Amino acid sequence: MAKKTIIKNGKEHHFAATAATPRKFRNHFKRDMLMELSNICKDVDAETMKALQNGDVEAANVDIEQVDMGLMEDMAYIMCVDEKPATVEEWLEQFEMMDGIELVTEAFELWEDSEKTLVEAEEAGGSEGSEKK
């Protein structure tokens, strides 16, 4: 589980990226978060994909205009573990424009960091307890 606390306007906002995140996303939005994420990157070359998986967004040189901000906002909303309103729109209304964008971006980076750990474990031959017997 990856956790992050982000402070905006003197208030702490707590986020967590866990194995349950895609399930919570699906239950709330009736959409598949992982499929939507894969669609963002379907036209990305292998080098850029590796940079993204390693959390190196600058090296990936991704065109931010092609990123689905709605998906990122929805992910951030689901990953926020604080008490929140029933809709993403109501949740976002508590932030100034740039604070909201920064908060969503940092939450998305948390998800990317949790994925980076998974990629490193797979490259190392799996995770603890995954040995064949």
Residue, then its C-alpha position, 0 to 999 in steps of 0.5 A: m500500500a502506498k500512502k501520501t499526505i498532501i497539504k493544501n490551504g493548511k489542511e491535510h488530505h490523505f491518499a492511499a493506492t492499494a489493490a482495492t483502488p481499481r475495485k473501489f473505482r469500478n464500484h463507484f463509477k461503473r467503469d474499469m480504471l485499469m482499462e482506462l489507464s491502459n487506453i491512455c498509454k496505448d499509442v506510447d512507445a516502449e521507451t516512454m512506457k518504461a519511463l512512465q512505469n518508473g515514475d519518470v514523467e519528465a523523461a517520458n515526455v507525455d503530452i499533457e493535453q492527451v491525458d484524461m484529467g477526468l480519469m485522474e480526478d476520479m482516481a484521486y477522489i477514490m484514493c482520498v481516504d478522508e471523508k468526502p462528498a458524494t460526487v467528484e465535483e463537490w469534492l473538487e469545489q473545496f479547492e482553488m483551481m491550481d490547488g485542485i490540479e496539483l492535488v489530482t496530479e500528486a494523487f496520480e503520481l502516488w498511483e504511478d509510484s505504487e505501480k513502479t514498485l510492482v514493476e520492480a518486483e516483477e523485474a526482480g523475479g516476483s515478490e516475496g512468497s511467490e517462489k515456485k515449490 
